[in-house]
C-alpha cells in the first residue's frame, strides 16, 4: 500500500476503518460468514460435511456484501488477500484481473485442529483447484510454499517475502551481557518454550526479553512459569508496531526459532525475521530452510543444527561479542535490500504485466 498509493489510484476495502487516512476506503461490516443466521450456519455445516462447495459460495454473506459495497467501482485490478477472499474478488470482474496474495499455504493453515482438517481443509483445497487458477497472478511468502502450490494444484506463484519497511538506524555496540529478544504472537505450535529453555540451560552471559502478543492466556502463564526463577528472562509489554523496530534496536540478537510442527512453520519466513534485520540485530534461527537461506546468503547470524534447547544453549555459550558485531554490521549493510520497499518493486512488476495483458488467468 505504501508503495502503490504513490503510483496508482488505490482504494482499500476491509474490516474496520481505513489504514491510510488519505486513501479512499470501503468498510466491510463484520458479519457472520453465512446468511440466514442459525439456519445458514447449519446449512453451511451440512454443505461442508457433504463437500458441496459451490452452493456454499452462494450463501456466503461476506462475499455478497463485499461485492455489493465494492462493486460500484470500475476496477482495473483487485488485490485479494487470502484464499477466502477469492470468490468476492472474482465477482468484481476487474478489467485486468485479480492479483491474489495467498500469504501462507492455505490448505494447511490450521492443520493442528482435527475439525479444521476434516471440514475446512478440503474446502480450501477445492478453492485452490477451482477458484485460484482464475486469478491472473498469485503471490506467496516463501519458495517452499510456492513449490507446494505448484506441485499440488499446478499454478505458479511469485515470491514476495513479508519484509519490514526500511528504518534509518545504526547498529549499536554489542552489550554485556548480550541482549537477546523475541517478539510476536504466541501459539502452541510455535513452541516458544524451546527458546526459554535454551536460555535457562545456558551458562552464557545473556538476557532474553520477550515482547509477546497474547494477553493473559493459559499459554502465556505457562511460559512465565517456565521462565520463573531465571532473572535473565523478562516479559515486556508489547509495543505498537510502528515503535517495534526502534525498540528492538536496543538489543543484540533476535531469536527466530520455530520447529516444523506444521507445514507453514516448516517453511516460514516471518515478518519478525525482517524486523530484526531492520533493527540491525544479528539473528539466530533453527534449520528452517527459508530463514537459513537468508542468514547464510547475507551473513547476518547463525543457523542452529536442530531445534533442541541444548543447541541454542551451546551456541550462546560459544558466541563472541566480535562475531555478534559482524552480524549486526551485516544486517545494517543489507537492511535496504531486505526491506519491504525492495519487495514493492515485485508488486509493481506484476501490476505492469497485468495492465499490459501479459498475465491472464488460465
Secondary structure, DSSP 8 states (H G I E B T S, - for coil): -TTGGGTS--EEEESSS-SSTTSEEEE-----SBSSHHHHHHHHHHHHHHT-HHHHHHTBHHHHHHHHHHTTS--S-EEEESGGGHHHHHHT--TT-EEEE--S-GGGTTTT-HHHHHHHHHHHHHHHHHTGGGSSEEEES-HHHHHHHHHHH----EE----B-----------SSEEEEEEEE--GGG-THHHHHHHHH--SSEEEEEEEE--S-HHHHHHHHHHTT-TTEEEE----HHHHHHHHTT-SEEEE----SSHHHHT---HHHHHHHHTT-EEEE-S-HHHHHHHHHHT-EEE-SSS-HHHHHHHHHH--HHHHHHHHHHHHHHTTTTBHHHHHHHHHHHHHHHHTT-----
